[in-house]
Structure formats: C-alpha cells, structure tokens
C-alpha cells in the first residue's frame, strides 16, 4: 500500500485521499486507534533504513517522516468521519 500511495502523490492526490479515508475506516474496524500510528511510522522508517543500510540519509528520513505523516493524517481523520 505504501508503494501504491507513493506513486499516487501529486497528480492523483484526490483519489489517494479517498483511498486513505477508506483504508482508515477499515483500520477502525480492525481496532486500530490513532495513538498506534506513530509507532507504526517509526517501525516503517526503521524497516526502510534497515533495507537501505548505509544509503539512508537524514534527508531521506525526513522525507519518509513527512510522507508517512501526510498519509496517516487522512487515515486518522477517517476515524472521525461518518461515511
């Protein structure tokens, strides 16, 4: 899902937002709470860093933190929207 979301940044941002809202609501049904997202983000960035090893720079980390923050924002927002 992360790969798909990254590919949709930019020209397909409205569609991506809808997908993330839907995905966020599905996560609510699974029992995921907003406070779980920061831990997931740290785990995701750790996994990316481990896979890239020495090529993972501070700039790359900052970019991943920003992207994850934007993606998780819509998923968290979905928990407050009745659709």
Secondary structure, DSSP 8 states (H G I E B T S, - for coil): -HHHHHHHTTTTHHHHHHHHHHHHHHHHHTT--GGGHHHHHHHHHHHHHHHHGGG--HHHHHHHHHHHHHHHHHHHHHTT---
